[in-house]
Amino acid sequence: MKETAPSATSTAAVVVRRLAVTDRPGVQRMLGRCSPRTLQQRFAAAAPAPHWFADSVVSHSAVIGIGAWCGDDLVGVGSVHLREDAPEFAILIEDTWQRRRVGARLIRAMSDQAVATGWHHAVVEFLVTNTAARALLLSSCTHVWFSPPDAGLVSGLVLLRSRATPPIDDGSTERLPGRPACRRPGPEDGRNG
Ligand SMILES: CC(C)(COP(=O)(O)OP(=O)(O)OC[C@H]1O[C@@H](n2cnc3c(N)ncnc32)[C@H](O)[C@@H]1OP(=O)(O)O)[C@@H](O)C(=O)NCCC(=O)NCCS
């Protein structure tokens, strides 16, 4: 059954930080709030079981999981998969939080983490129909190249640049533009698409 979105009033700012094992329930709840379309775009296939996805981002030794939090609600998850050839980025923003620059902040934090582990480039794969993912990469990364589509998928190669001191929590004081306090967006805020 789909998770009900928590109420729209929270006073905490959106905070980006590394996920921990204790965040497993929050990850599962967030996955339950995502639409089938958003899940399809993230996984390019059937979505995994929530507990499997949660484990993969909070406790897998080869994955750095980063979360964007609005109070107690997780609203976005970025994962850096540490592979031998290059780290692979994947990202998921809950529907009502899309187009609010949460993805851009996660990409920044993921880049910092990849650089901190010694990488200067990363790869990302997404459905050829996923114009949002392409636009996010083009707007957030200085240098990005895309492969021609292959079996419905596009691969992106991103050149990473990091801030001088890579923080894992970039958002303890930063607030989303135009949002004085963290508030779950309602239909009146709709900018999706
Ligand atoms: C793709 C995705 C991660 C983007 O995250 P987001 O938080 O919505 O993106 P942001 O608000 O940070 O967008 C930053 C910029 O990217 C571009 N962008 C993002 N989404 C866009 C869209 N749907 N259409 C056009 N441009 C878009 C814009 O330039 C935007 O800046 P602007 O809002 O000031 O114009 C999000 O839509 C998502 O989770 N989709 C489902 C999962 C997925 O596709 N993951 C990627 C494959 S792993």
PDBQT file of the ligand as one rigid body, heavy atoms in Angstrom, charges set to zero:
ROOT
HETATM    1  C1  LIG A 201      15.826  13.526 -12.328  1.00  0.00    +0.000 C 
HETATM    2  C2  LIG A 201      15.646  14.042 -10.907  1.00  0.00    +0.000 C 
HETATM    3  C3  LIG A 201      16.669  13.349 -10.007  1.00  0.00    +0.000 C 
HETATM    4  C4  LIG A 201      15.877  15.564 -10.888  1.00  0.00    +0.000 C 
HETATM    5  O1  LIG A 201      15.900  16.002  -9.536  1.00  0.00    +0.000 OA
HETATM    6  P1  LIG A 201      15.209  17.364  -9.111  1.00  0.00    +0.000 P 
HETATM    7  O2  LIG A 201      15.418  17.567  -7.670  1.00  0.00    +0.000 OA
HETATM    8  O3  LIG A 201      13.813  17.368  -9.600  1.00  0.00    +0.000 OA
HETATM    9  O4  LIG A 201      16.054  18.405  -9.957  1.00  0.00    +0.000 OA
HETATM   10  P2  LIG A 201      16.396  19.909  -9.531  1.00  0.00    +0.000 P 
HETATM   11  O5  LIG A 201      15.201  20.605  -9.013  1.00  0.00    +0.000 OA
HETATM   12  O6  LIG A 201      17.597  19.910  -8.649  1.00  0.00    +0.000 OA
HETATM   13  O7  LIG A 201      16.758  20.509 -10.941  1.00  0.00    +0.000 OA
HETATM   14  C5  LIG A 201      17.963  21.200 -11.197  1.00  0.00    +0.000 C 
HETATM   15  C6  LIG A 201      17.921  21.597 -12.641  1.00  0.00    +0.000 C 
HETATM   16  O8  LIG A 201      17.842  20.444 -13.495  1.00  0.00    +0.000 OA
HETATM   17  C7  LIG A 201      16.962  20.709 -14.595  1.00  0.00    +0.000 C 
HETATM   18  N1  LIG A 201      15.750  19.866 -14.474  1.00  0.00    +0.000 N 
HETATM   19  C8  LIG A 201      15.449  19.001 -13.460  1.00  0.00    +0.000 A 
HETATM   20  N2  LIG A 201      14.284  18.373 -13.723  1.00  0.00    +0.000 NA
HETATM   21  C9  LIG A 201      13.840  18.831 -14.912  1.00  0.00    +0.000 A 
HETATM   22  C10 LIG A 201      12.696  18.567 -15.708  1.00  0.00    +0.000 A 
HETATM   23  N3  LIG A 201      11.757  17.682 -15.314  1.00  0.00    +0.000 N 
HETATM   24  N4  LIG A 201      12.558  19.230 -16.879  1.00  0.00    +0.000 NA
HETATM   25  C11 LIG A 201      13.487  20.122 -17.297  1.00  0.00    +0.000 A 
HETATM   26  N5  LIG A 201      14.596  20.434 -16.559  1.00  0.00    +0.000 NA
HETATM   27  C12 LIG A 201      14.777  19.790 -15.399  1.00  0.00    +0.000 A 
HETATM   28  C13 LIG A 201      16.605  22.189 -14.492  1.00  0.00    +0.000 C 
HETATM   29  O9  LIG A 201      17.607  22.914 -15.167  1.00  0.00    +0.000 OA
HETATM   30  C14 LIG A 201      16.716  22.417 -13.012  1.00  0.00    +0.000 C 
HETATM   31  O10 LIG A 201      16.946  23.743 -12.649  1.00  0.00    +0.000 OA
HETATM   32  P3  LIG A 201      15.696  24.771 -12.547  1.00  0.00    +0.000 P 
HETATM   33  O11 LIG A 201      14.604  24.075 -11.766  1.00  0.00    +0.000 OA
HETATM   34  O12 LIG A 201      16.270  25.950 -11.841  1.00  0.00    +0.000 OA
HETATM   35  O13 LIG A 201      15.268  25.032 -13.950  1.00  0.00    +0.000 OA
HETATM   36  C15 LIG A 201      14.202  13.790 -10.380  1.00  0.00    +0.000 C 
HETATM   37  O14 LIG A 201      13.281  14.269 -11.339  1.00  0.00    +0.000 OA
HETATM   38  C16 LIG A 201      13.915  12.321 -10.105  1.00  0.00    +0.000 C 
HETATM   39  O15 LIG A 201      14.166  11.814  -9.019  1.00  0.00    +0.000 OA
HETATM   40  N6  LIG A 201      13.359  11.611 -11.117  1.00  0.00    +0.000 N 
HETATM   41  C17 LIG A 201      13.054  10.188 -10.958  1.00  0.00    +0.000 C 
HETATM   42  C18 LIG A 201      14.308   9.324 -10.798  1.00  0.00    +0.000 C 
HETATM   43  C19 LIG A 201      15.305   9.578 -11.898  1.00  0.00    +0.000 C 
HETATM   44  O16 LIG A 201      14.975   9.881 -13.022  1.00  0.00    +0.000 OA
HETATM   45  N7  LIG A 201      16.607   9.428 -11.559  1.00  0.00    +0.000 N 
HETATM   46  C20 LIG A 201      17.676   9.627 -12.532  1.00  0.00    +0.000 C 
HETATM   47  C21 LIG A 201      18.201   8.340 -13.058  1.00  0.00    +0.000 C 
HETATM   48  S1  LIG A 201      19.127   7.448 -11.831  1.00  0.00    +0.000 SA
ENDROOT
TORSDOF 0
